[in-house]
Amino acid sequence: MIKGKKIFITGGAGFIASMLISRLADDNEITVYDNYTRNTLKDTPYANHPNVTQVRGDVLNFDQLKEAMQGHQLVVHAAAIAGIESTIKQPVLTMRVNMLGTANALEAAHQVGGIERFVEFSTSEVFGSHAFKVDERHQTSTGAVGEARWTYAVGKLAGEHLAHAYHDQYGLPTVTVRPFNVYGPGQTGEGALSIFIRKALQNQDLMIFGDGTQIRAWCYVDDMVEGVLCCLEHPNAVGESFNIGNSRAVTTIFGLAETVCRVTESKSKIIFRDALSADIELRIPQVYKARDLIGFEAKVDLEEGLKRTAEWIGGNLTSLPELSDFFKSE
C-alpha cells in the first residue's frame, strides 16, 4: 500500500492515469501534469480532490516539466500521443512527444534527485505485427519506415531504451510497463473496444478495419492499474520491463465485435473497411515475469469486463466526445 508519497504523473488526465489516481489520491499527494488534449480526469471525483493538484504543461517544455517535478518521490510517465488517427495525422508530433517527451521526463527526474521510482509507459506494439505469447526477453520489432503505425511504436521503443539507460548509467530507479490493449469504464479516447460498445448501444454499424482475423488479448483497466501499482512499490521491479496484460482474454477483432453485440443485445451490423495502416495480426503477452517478480496477475475476464464497460458507457453516452470521421460508418 502506497501512503504518504508525493506522486508526479505526466499525462495524468488520461484514461489509465485517471484510474490510477483513484487508487492513490486518498493517501498521497498527487500532481497531474498534462496539456489536456484529452481529459478523462474531469469527469471523475478526483478532479477536485484536495490531494490532487493539476498543472497545465507540456512534456516538450523541459524547464517547466523539471520545475513541476521538484519535491516528488514517485514519477509515472504516461504522457504520449496515442491512437492510429493521431499517428497518421501528426507523425512528427507523435515522434517528438513519445521520444523527446520521455527524454525530458527522465532527465528532469535525474536532475531533481530524490526519485524513488520512475514508471515509464511503453507499448505492446514494440513487439511488431506478430506477437504470440511474447515475454519481456523477446526481440522487439517494427515494420517498414513510412508506415504510420510504426511511428508510434518506434518512439515508444526509443523511450524504453532510454529509461533502461538512465537506470544503468545513473542509477535512476526506472521501471517500464508494456500495456496490452487496455479498456474499461472511463475510456474517452477512440480505442476499438470503446468504439464498438458506443456504436452497439445505439444499434449503429460496427466497422472493422481489415478482415477481422486480427487477434488481441484485452486487459481490463483495473488490472492494468494493479500492475502499475506493483511496479511502483515492489523492490523487484527496478530496472525491469513488464508486460501488463491478460493472456486469457483473447479473441479476434471480429469475435470481439460479435461478443459486444451479444453482451449489449445490439442489432448492429458488422461491416468491413480497408485497414488504415499496417495492422497487428497477433498480440498475446506472456505474463509470467510480472507474476513471479512483482506478484501481478490479471483477474477480470473479457465477458465481465465488457459488461462493466458497457454499463459505464451506456450511462455516459451523451457526455462522451463525438467520434472522428475515421470511425464513423457511411
Beta strands, then each sheet from edge to edge (+ up, - down):
strand 1: 6-10
strand 2: 29-34
strand 3: 52-56
strand 4: 74-77
strand 5: 117-121
strand 6: 130-134
strand 7: 174-179
strand 8: 182-183
strand 9: 206-209
strand 10: 215-217
strand 11: 219-220
strand 12: 241-244
strand 13: 250-252
strand 14: 270-273
strand 15: 282-285
sheet 1: 3+ 2+ 1+ 4+ 5+ 7+ 12+
sheet 2: 6+ 15+ 10+ 13-
sheet 3: 8+ 11+
sheet 4: 9+ 14+
end
